[in-house]
Amino acid sequence: MQNIEKKEFKNFFAENKILIIKFIFFVIFVVVIALFIRSSNITSLEEFKTIIRSEREKAPLTYMIAFAILPTFFAPITPMAIAAGFVFGTWEAFLYTAISAFVNSTITFFLAKYFVSELVKKVAMQKHKEVYDKIISIASDREGFALMAVLRLLPFVPYTFLNYMGGALNYKYFVFIFSTMVGIIPGMYLYVNIGANADNIKSPKFIFAIALLLVFWVFVSIIVKKFYTKHFKAKK
């Protein structure tokens, strides 16, 4: 049995050598950049705020470049959005974050599409063809838009993971980016609003901002439950 499995592995590697090499280089690239970012402490909220506030005139561009690049390497976006609200105020921070998220989602999507998707497809078709076919069928029609938008609403589903997932599953770009923006905009506004009022955590504005976020999570839980019942539970 082990000899058969080794033979299958060797055959798979021989047939997909180029794809695997591309994937390995992609992983090394991501890891190196991620280690560099972590060593520079740029992902901490205080460090990020210090960098942004150091030169007020260049602060918007600095923030937008940081947000457009760092999440590609799994830097957390929530602290960045809160910091932006603290520095720029609600609406200015919301505009900068929305533009940057659009750019970052696009970059990550195409990275996954051209470096990861073919290898994912090869592995999935051999080991989990039925599941892969079902996911692809969802991603390729109107349900794909709803699925991505709903997943974007969930606070515990990593933002960057969904960007890579969209590219790896061969989502149509315009479906992916539109559903992404629809899904992240509500939460994005709430987080920058919290940051904009964080200078006084006892103020009515800050308490109201937190309350809005809690109400939003309740609303999201209702949407997710309905989506799951309609598209998955009902089909069993």
C-alpha positions in Angstrom: 0.0 0.0 0.0 2.8 2.4 0.9 4.6 1.7 -2.4 1.4 2.5 -4.3 1.0 5.8 -2.4 4.7 6.7 -3.1 4.3 5.9 -6.7 1.1 8.1 -7.0 3.0 10.9 -5.2 5.9 10.6 -7.6 3.6 10.6 -10.6 1.7 13.6 -9.3 4.9 15.5 -8.7 6.3 14.6 -12.2 3.0 15.8 -13.9 2.8 19.0 -11.9 6.4 20.0 -11.4 6.0 23.5 -12.7 2.9 24.2 -10.7 4.5 22.9 -7.5 7.7 24.9 -8.0 5.6 28.1 -8.6 3.7 27.4 -5.4 6.8 26.8 -3.4 8.4 30.1 -4.6 5.1 31.9 -3.8 5.0 30.5 -0.2 8.7 31.4 0.4 8.0 34.9 -0.9 5.0 35.3 1.5 6.9 33.9 4.5 9.9 36.2 3.9 7.8 39.3 3.6 5.6 38.3 6.6 8.8 37.8 8.8 10.1 41.2 7.7 6.9 42.9 8.6 6.7 41.2 11.9 10.3 42.0 12.8 9.7 45.7 12.1 6.6 45.7 14.5 4.6 47.5 11.8 1.5 45.4 12.6 1.1 46.7 16.2 -1.5 49.4 16.6 0.7 51.9 18.4 3.5 51.5 15.9 1.1 51.9 13.0 -0.4 55.1 14.6 3.1 56.5 15.2 4.1 56.0 11.5 0.8 57.5 10.2 1.0 60.5 12.4 4.7 61.3 11.9 4.0 63.2 8.7 0.5 64.5 8.5 0.7 65.6 4.9 1.8 62.1 3.7 -0.4 60.2 6.2 -3.3 59.3 3.9 -0.9 58.0 1.2 1.2 56.1 3.8 -1.9 54.5 5.2 -3.3 53.6 1.9 -0.1 52.0 0.7 0.3 50.1 4.0 -3.3 48.8 3.8 -3.0 47.9 0.1 0.1 45.8 0.7 0.3 44.4 4.3 -2.9 42.4 4.4 -1.6 40.4 1.5 0.8 38.9 4.0 -1.9 38.3 6.6 -1.3 41.5 8.6 -4.6 42.1 10.6 -6.8 44.7 9.1 -9.1 45.5 12.1 -6.4 47.3 14.1 -5.4 49.2 10.9 -9.0 50.4 10.3 -9.4 51.4 14.0 -6.1 53.3 13.9 -7.2 55.1 10.7 -10.4 56.2 12.4 -8.4 57.5 15.3 -6.1 59.5 13.1 -8.3 60.7 10.3 -11.9 60.6 11.6 -14.8 58.4 10.5 -15.5 59.4 6.9 -12.0 60.3 5.8 -10.7 57.0 7.2 -13.6 55.1 5.7 -12.8 56.5 2.2 -9.1 55.6 2.5 -9.8 52.2 3.8 -12.4 51.3 1.2 -10.0 52.3 -1.7 -7.1 50.4 -0.1 -9.2 47.3 0.5 -10.3 47.3 -3.1 -6.6 47.5 -4.3 -5.5 44.8 -1.8 -8.3 42.4 -2.6 -7.4 42.7 -6.3 -3.7 42.1 -5.7 -4.3 39.1 -3.5 -7.0 37.7 -5.8 -4.7 37.6 -8.8 -1.7 36.3 -6.8 -3.9 33.3 -5.9 -5.3 33.0 -9.4 -2.0 32.8 -11.1 0.2 31.0 -8.5 -2.2 28.8 -6.5 -5.4 28.0 -8.4 -4.1 25.4 -10.8 -2.4 23.4 -8.0 -5.5 23.6 -5.8 -7.6 22.3 -8.7 -5.2 19.4 -9.5 -5.2 18.2 -5.8 -8.9 18.7 -5.3 -9.9 16.9 -8.6 -7.9 13.9 -7.5 -9.0 13.7 -3.8 -12.2 15.6 -3.4 -13.7 16.0 -6.9 -17.4 16.1 -5.8 -16.8 18.7 -3.1 -14.6 20.8 -5.5 -17.2 20.6 -8.2 -19.9 21.8 -5.9 -17.9 24.8 -4.6 -16.9 25.7 -8.2 -20.6 25.5 -9.2 -21.5 27.9 -6.4 -18.6 30.3 -7.2 -19.5 30.4 -10.8 -23.2 31.6 -10.6 -25.3 34.0 -8.6 -24.8 32.0 -5.4 -21.1 32.8 -5.6 -21.8 36.5 -5.0 -24.0 35.7 -2.0 -21.5 33.2 -0.6 -18.6 35.6 -0.7 -20.6 38.6 0.6 -21.9 36.5 3.5 -18.5 35.2 4.4 -17.1 38.7 4.4 -19.7 39.7 7.0 -18.4 37.1 9.5 -15.8 38.6 11.9 -14.1 35.3 12.5 -13.4 34.5 8.8 -10.0 36.0 7.9 -10.1 38.8 5.3 -6.9 37.7 3.5 -8.0 34.0 3.5 -11.1 34.9 1.5 -9.0 37.0 -1.0 -6.8 34.0 -1.7 -9.9 31.7 -1.7 -11.6 33.8 -4.4 -8.5 33.6 -6.7 -7.8 29.9 -6.0 -11.5 28.9 -6.8 -11.5 30.9 -10.0 -14.2 33.3 -9.1 -14.9 35.8 -11.8 -13.0 38.9 -10.8 -16.0 41.3 -11.0 -18.2 38.9 -9.0 -15.4 38.6 -6.4 -14.6 42.3 -6.0 -18.2 43.5 -6.0 -19.3 40.9 -3.4 -16.1 41.7 -1.4 -16.9 45.4 -1.2 -20.5 44.8 -0.4 -19.5 42.4 2.4 -16.7 44.4 4.0 -18.1 48.0 3.8 -20.6 47.7 6.8 -18.0 46.3 9.2 -15.3 48.6 7.9 -17.4 51.7 8.7 -18.1 50.4 12.2 -14.5 49.8 13.0 -13.2 53.2 11.8 -16.1 54.8 13.7 -14.9 53.1 16.9 -11.4 54.4 16.2 -12.7 57.9 15.6 -14.3 58.0 19.0 -11.7 56.1 20.9 -10.0 59.2 22.4 -12.7 59.0 25.2 -14.0 55.5 25.8 -16.5 56.8 28.4 -18.1 59.1 25.9 -21.7 58.5 24.6 -20.3 58.4 21.0 -17.8 55.6 21.8 -20.4 53.6 23.7 -22.9 54.1 20.8 -20.2 53.0 18.3 -19.6 49.7 20.3 -23.4 49.2 20.5 -23.7 49.6 16.7 -21.1 46.9 16.3 -22.9 44.5 18.6 -26.2 45.1 16.8 -24.4 44.5 13.5 -23.1 41.1 14.7 -26.6 40.1 15.7 -27.9 41.1 12.3 -25.1 39.1 10.6 -25.9 36.0 12.6 -29.5 36.2 11.3 -28.3 36.6 7.7 -25.9 33.7 8.0 -28.5 31.4 9.5 -31.0 32.2 6.6 -28.2 31.7 4.0 -27.2 28.3 5.5 -30.8 27.1 5.7 -31.6 28.1 2.1 -28.4 26.9 0.4 -27.1 24.0 2.4 -29.5 22.6 5.0 -32.5 22.6 2.7 -30.5 20.6 0.1 -29.7 17.7 2.5 
